């Protein structure tokens, strides 16, 4: 498996939404914290952009934003998937998977239909690094 996309950016909402680019059904996400999924999306909490070391803040109260690293890889049908912090299947009928938050989204082309997503985060709380492994799934019979 090799990285398809590498993102490094600030997430001011403290969450990354991964879902169908045309209808991610965010409103169907269950309440709570931690990795959560609905029929067409997954929500992954990450370190907030404003959560920086006090030494980085200037006298004016501002400083650099914390950037989270997100790596997206595709797994072929015969490749072993990594053990993940979360492992879920969502529907992506549009064939376009969006990754981001309310401020910005990056889109990845995938096969329309069911998509398995294995999420690995580090550290486990306030994730600073995330790897998403994607594998298209056959429709259930």
C-alpha positions as CSV (number, residue, x, y, z in Angstrom):
1,X,0.0,0.0,0.0
2,X,1.3,3.5,-0.7
3,X,-0.1,6.9,0.2
4,X,-2.5,8.3,-2.2
5,X,-3.0,11.6,-0.4
6,X,-1.0,13.3,2.3
7,X,-2.6,16.3,4.0
8,X,-1.3,18.5,6.8
9,X,-3.5,21.3,7.9
10,X,-5.2,23.0,10.8
11,X,-8.6,21.6,11.9
12,X,-10.3,24.5,13.8
13,X,-13.4,22.3,14.4
14,X,-11.3,19.6,16.1
15,X,-12.9,16.9,13.9
16,X,-12.3,15.3,10.5
17,X,-15.3,14.2,8.5
18,X,-14.8,11.5,5.9
19,X,-17.9,10.8,3.8
20,X,-19.7,10.9,0.5
21,X,-19.0,14.2,-1.1
22,X,-22.6,14.7,-2.2
23,X,-24.4,13.5,0.9
24,X,-22.3,12.7,4.0
25,X,-25.4,12.5,6.2
26,X,-23.6,14.2,9.1
27,X,-26.8,14.8,10.9
28,X,-27.1,11.0,11.3
29,X,-23.9,10.7,13.4
30,X,-24.5,9.4,16.9
31,X,-23.9,11.8,19.7
32,X,-20.7,11.4,21.8
33,X,-17.0,11.6,21.4
34,X,-14.5,9.2,19.7
35,X,-14.7,7.9,16.2
36,X,-18.3,7.7,15.1
37,X,-19.9,6.6,11.9
38,X,-23.2,6.9,10.1
39,X,-24.4,5.3,6.9
40,X,-22.4,7.7,4.6
41,X,-19.7,9.2,6.9
42,X,-17.2,8.8,9.7
43,X,-16.2,11.5,12.2
44,X,-12.8,11.4,13.8
45,X,-11.8,13.8,16.6
46,X,-8.4,15.4,16.2
47,X,-6.3,18.0,18.0
48,X,-7.9,21.5,17.7
49,X,-5.9,24.0,15.6
50,X,-5.8,26.4,18.5
51,X,-4.4,23.8,20.9
52,X,-0.7,24.9,20.8
53,X,2.0,25.0,23.4
54,X,1.8,28.2,25.6
55,X,5.3,29.1,24.5
56,X,4.1,29.4,20.9
57,X,1.6,32.1,21.7
58,X,2.8,35.7,21.3
59,X,2.1,38.6,23.6
60,X,-0.8,39.6,21.4
61,X,-2.5,36.2,22.2
62,X,-2.0,34.7,18.8
63,X,0.4,32.1,17.5
64,X,0.8,29.3,14.9
65,X,-2.1,26.9,14.4
66,X,-1.5,23.2,15.2
67,X,-1.5,21.1,12.0
68,X,-2.8,17.5,11.9
69,X,-1.3,15.0,9.4
70,X,-3.7,12.9,7.5
71,X,-2.5,10.1,5.2
72,X,-4.9,8.3,2.9
73,X,-3.9,4.9,1.4
74,X,-5.8,2.5,-0.9
75,X,-5.7,-1.3,-0.2
76,X,-6.1,-3.8,-2.9
77,X,-8.5,-6.7,-2.4
78,X,-5.8,-9.1,-1.3
79,X,-3.7,-6.8,0.9
80,X,-3.8,-7.2,4.7
81,X,-5.4,-4.2,6.4
82,X,-3.8,-2.6,9.4
83,X,-5.2,-3.1,12.9
84,X,-7.1,0.1,13.4
85,X,-8.6,2.3,16.2
86,X,-11.8,2.1,14.1
87,X,-12.9,-0.1,11.2
88,X,-16.2,0.7,9.5
89,X,-18.0,0.5,6.2
90,X,-19.8,3.4,4.7
91,X,-21.7,4.0,1.5
92,X,-20.3,6.4,-1.2
93,X,-22.8,6.3,-4.0
94,X,-21.3,9.4,-5.7
95,X,-17.9,7.8,-6.1
96,X,-16.3,10.9,-4.5
97,X,-15.1,10.7,-0.9
98,X,-14.6,14.0,0.9
99,X,-12.0,14.4,3.8
100,X,-12.0,17.5,5.9
101,X,-14.2,19.8,8.0
102,X,-16.6,22.8,7.6
103,X,-13.6,24.9,6.5
104,X,-12.1,22.8,3.7
105,X,-12.6,19.5,2.0
106,X,-10.3,17.3,-0.1
107,X,-11.9,14.9,-2.5
108,X,-10.7,11.4,-3.5
109,X,-12.2,9.4,-6.3
110,X,-13.4,5.9,-5.2
111,X,-15.5,3.2,-6.7
112,X,-19.2,4.1,-6.1
113,X,-20.8,1.8,-3.5
114,X,-19.6,0.5,-0.1
115,X,-16.2,1.5,1.2
116,X,-14.3,0.0,4.1
117,X,-12.3,2.5,6.1
118,X,-9.7,1.5,8.7
119,X,-8.8,4.5,10.9
120,X,-5.5,4.6,12.8
121,X,-4.8,7.6,15.0
122,X,-1.9,8.7,17.1
123,X,-2.1,9.6,19.9
124,X,-5.5,8.0,20.8
125,X,-6.8,11.3,22.3
126,X,-6.5,14.6,20.4
127,X,-5.0,12.8,17.4
128,X,-2.1,14.6,15.7
129,X,-1.6,12.0,13.0
130,X,-4.2,9.9,11.2
131,X,-4.0,7.2,8.5
132,X,-7.1,6.2,6.6
133,X,-6.9,2.9,4.7
134,X,-9.6,2.5,2.0
135,X,-10.9,-0.6,0.4
136,X,-13.9,-1.0,-1.9
137,X,-16.4,-3.6,-0.7
138,X,-18.7,-5.9,-2.6
139,X,-22.4,-5.2,-2.1
140,X,-24.0,-7.5,0.4
141,X,-25.9,-10.3,-1.3
